Every structure is written in structure tokens, then in C-alpha cells.
Amino acid sequence: MRALRYLGRLFGEFMEFAWQNKAWWIIPIVLVLFVLMAFIIGGSSVAPFIYTLF
């Protein structure tokens, strides 16, 4: 739970930086990185269960 709070605060800081500096190009990059991170974490937790099926 602590990690989710940290990620939320980090995302908020990125948004604040983009808003203050008019760096709108950074928002899609950060969103793609967060989505890739979610896929990596989700894929690593599913992998052990796939191996038991074979």
C-alpha cells in the first residue's frame, strides 16, 4: 500500500512539473512508462501459474 501512495505522489509531481513548465510532451511519456511498468509487474506475478498448467 505504501508503494501505491508513493507512485501516486510521483505521478502528481510529474503532472505539476508539466503544468508549471508547459511541458505537455512529458505527459504521454510518463503514462506509457506507467503502463509498461504495470504490464511488467502483472506479467511477473502470472508467470508461475502458467508454468503449472504445462
C-alpha positions, 0 to 999 in steps of 0.5 A: 500500500505504501508503494501505491501512495508513493507512485501516486505522489510521483505521478502528481509531481510529474503532472505539476512539473508539466503544468508549471513548465508547459511541458505537455510532451512529458505527459504521454511519456510518463503514462506509457512508462506507467503502463509498461511498468504495470504490464511488467509487474502483472506479467511477473506475478502470472508467470508461475501459474502458467508454468503449472498448467504445462 
